[in-house]
Amino acid sequence: MSKFSTWLNGLTEDVTPDMSNDLVVTYDASAATSKKVKLVNVVSGGLADGTWTDYSSTSTITGSASWVTKQIFYKQVGKTIYVAFTLITASVNTATMTFTVPVAAAAGLSDWIFPYSAKDVSTYAVGMGDLHTGASVVTLYKDPTYGAFAGSGAREVYGQFWYVTT
């Protein structure tokens, strides 16, 4: 039996995980043969269920020159990015609405399409969001048919989605 197998078989369950000194075994198929398996600290390795980061002031957001509420939060767990957003404006200046996310979606996968809650002027609907493969710009549409928003009036959008990065 190899030293690694002996070590792995000797591990015991951590019945009181504290997330600060906990390790996980990861596997990287693209690494050199001798380094495919390694220990990663749950917190410093980016695998913990960490806190949400406020991206509101960093994100490039289109659709209004004056926001009543502008909130975009994200957190990264491994290669998965979770995003939550609330954007409210009393007066829009365009029929399109976009915002940027901090990390581009992985290239080569399909687009990340998600429903969210939309209010265009006075009409509530299920809106549709789209993050293209390899991109970092989210486009919001007023309905599932990818309809454009009205070019004027109030607008509210609320939603959450997740995507994978490289």
C-alpha positions as CSV (number, residue, x, y, z in Angstrom):
1,M,0.0,0.0,0.0
2,S,1.3,3.5,-0.9
3,K,2.1,6.1,1.7
4,F,-0.8,8.2,0.4
5,S,-3.2,5.3,0.7
6,T,-2.1,4.6,4.2
7,W,-2.5,8.3,5.1
8,L,-5.9,8.5,3.4
9,N,-7.2,5.4,5.1
10,G,-6.1,6.9,8.5
11,L,-8.2,10.0,8.2
12,T,-11.2,10.4,10.6
13,E,-14.4,12.4,10.3
14,D,-14.2,16.0,11.6
15,V,-17.4,16.0,13.7
16,T,-17.0,19.7,14.6
17,P,-15.9,21.5,11.5
18,D,-14.9,25.1,12.1
19,M,-14.1,26.1,8.5
20,S,-10.8,27.6,9.6
21,N,-8.6,24.5,9.9
22,D,-10.6,22.2,7.7
23,L,-9.0,20.7,4.6
24,V,-10.4,19.0,1.6
25,V,-8.8,16.7,-0.9
26,T,-9.0,18.0,-4.5
27,Y,-8.1,16.4,-7.8
28,D,-6.7,18.3,-10.7
29,A,-6.7,16.1,-13.9
30,S,-4.6,18.7,-15.8
31,A,-1.8,18.8,-13.1
32,A,1.5,17.0,-13.4
33,T,1.2,13.3,-12.5
34,S,2.7,13.6,-9.1
35,K,0.5,16.6,-8.1
36,K,-3.0,15.6,-9.2
37,V,-4.3,15.2,-5.6
38,K,-3.7,17.9,-3.0
39,L,-5.0,19.2,0.2
40,V,-6.7,22.6,0.1
41,N,-7.8,24.7,3.1
42,V,-11.5,25.2,2.9
43,V,-11.3,28.9,3.7
44,S,-8.1,30.1,2.0
45,G,-8.7,27.8,-0.9
46,G,-11.9,29.6,-1.8
47,L,-14.1,26.6,-1.0
48,A,-15.9,28.0,2.0
49,D,-19.4,29.3,1.9
50,G,-18.1,32.8,2.4
51,T,-19.7,36.2,2.7
52,W,-21.3,38.1,-0.1
53,T,-19.2,40.9,-1.7
54,D,-20.9,44.1,-2.7
55,Y,-20.1,44.7,-6.4
56,S,-22.6,47.6,-6.9
57,S,-20.2,50.4,-7.2
58,T,-17.7,48.4,-9.4
59,S,-20.2,46.9,-11.9
60,T,-20.9,48.8,-15.1
61,I,-24.7,49.1,-15.2
62,T,-26.7,50.5,-18.1
63,G,-30.4,51.4,-18.3
64,S,-30.6,54.5,-16.1
65,A,-28.6,57.6,-15.2
66,S,-30.3,57.8,-11.8
67,W,-30.7,54.7,-9.6
68,V,-33.1,54.6,-6.6
69,T,-31.6,51.2,-5.6
70,K,-28.5,49.7,-7.2
71,Q,-27.4,46.4,-5.5
72,I,-25.3,43.7,-7.0
73,F,-23.7,41.1,-4.7
74,Y,-21.7,38.0,-5.5
75,K,-19.8,35.2,-3.8
76,Q,-17.4,32.7,-5.3
77,V,-17.3,29.1,-4.0
78,G,-14.6,27.2,-6.0
79,K,-15.4,27.9,-9.6
80,T,-19.1,28.7,-9.0
81,I,-20.2,32.4,-8.8
82,Y,-23.5,33.2,-7.1
83,V,-25.0,36.6,-8.0
84,A,-27.9,38.5,-6.4
85,F,-29.2,41.8,-7.8
86,T,-31.8,44.5,-7.2
87,L,-31.9,47.5,-9.6
88,I,-34.7,50.1,-9.3
89,T,-34.9,53.3,-11.3
90,A,-37.7,55.9,-11.5
91,S,-36.7,57.0,-15.0
92,V,-34.8,55.0,-17.6
93,N,-32.8,56.3,-20.5
94,T,-32.7,53.2,-22.7
95,A,-34.7,50.1,-23.7
96,T,-31.8,47.9,-22.7
97,M,-30.4,46.9,-19.3
98,T,-27.0,45.3,-18.6
99,F,-24.6,44.9,-15.7
100,T,-21.1,43.4,-15.4
101,V,-20.1,40.6,-13.1
102,P,-16.6,40.3,-11.5
103,V,-15.5,37.1,-13.3
104,A,-16.3,36.0,-16.8
105,A,-18.3,32.9,-17.4
106,A,-16.3,29.8,-18.5
107,A,-15.9,29.7,-22.3
108,G,-17.2,26.7,-24.3
109,L,-20.3,26.1,-22.2
110,S,-23.8,27.2,-23.1
111,D,-25.0,30.6,-22.2
112,W,-26.3,31.1,-18.6
113,I,-30.0,31.9,-19.0
114,F,-32.1,32.6,-15.9
115,P,-35.5,34.0,-14.9
116,Y,-35.9,37.0,-12.6
117,S,-38.7,39.4,-11.4
118,A,-39.2,42.4,-13.7
119,K,-41.3,45.5,-13.6
120,D,-41.4,47.6,-16.7
121,V,-43.3,50.9,-16.1
122,S,-46.3,49.4,-14.3
123,T,-46.3,45.8,-15.7
124,Y,-44.8,43.0,-13.6
125,A,-43.5,39.9,-15.4
126,V,-41.0,37.1,-15.3
127,G,-37.9,38.6,-17.0
128,M,-35.1,36.7,-18.7
129,G,-31.4,37.2,-18.0
130,D,-28.5,36.1,-20.2
131,L,-24.8,35.7,-19.5
132,H,-23.0,34.6,-22.7
133,T,-20.3,31.9,-22.5
134,G,-16.9,33.5,-21.9
135,A,-18.5,36.9,-21.1
136,S,-18.9,39.1,-18.0
137,V,-21.9,41.2,-19.2
138,V,-25.4,40.2,-18.1
139,T,-28.2,41.3,-20.3
140,L,-31.7,41.6,-18.8
141,Y,-34.9,41.3,-20.9
142,K,-38.4,42.2,-19.8
143,D,-39.9,38.8,-20.5
144,P,-39.0,35.2,-21.6
145,T,-39.2,36.1,-25.3
146,Y,-36.2,38.5,-24.9
147,G,-38.4,41.5,-25.3
148,A,-36.9,45.0,-24.9
149,F,-37.9,47.2,-22.0
150,A,-39.9,50.4,-22.6
151,G,-37.6,53.3,-23.4
152,S,-38.9,55.5,-20.6
153,G,-40.7,55.2,-17.3
154,A,-39.9,53.3,-14.1
155,R,-38.1,49.9,-14.0
156,E,-37.4,47.3,-11.2
157,V,-35.5,44.1,-11.5
158,Y,-34.8,41.5,-8.8
159,G,-33.1,38.2,-9.1
160,Q,-30.4,35.6,-8.4
161,F,-28.4,33.3,-10.6
162,W,-25.2,31.3,-10.6
163,Y,-22.6,30.4,-13.2
164,V,-19.3,28.6,-13.6
165,T,-16.0,30.3,-14.3
166,T,-12.6,28.8,-15.4
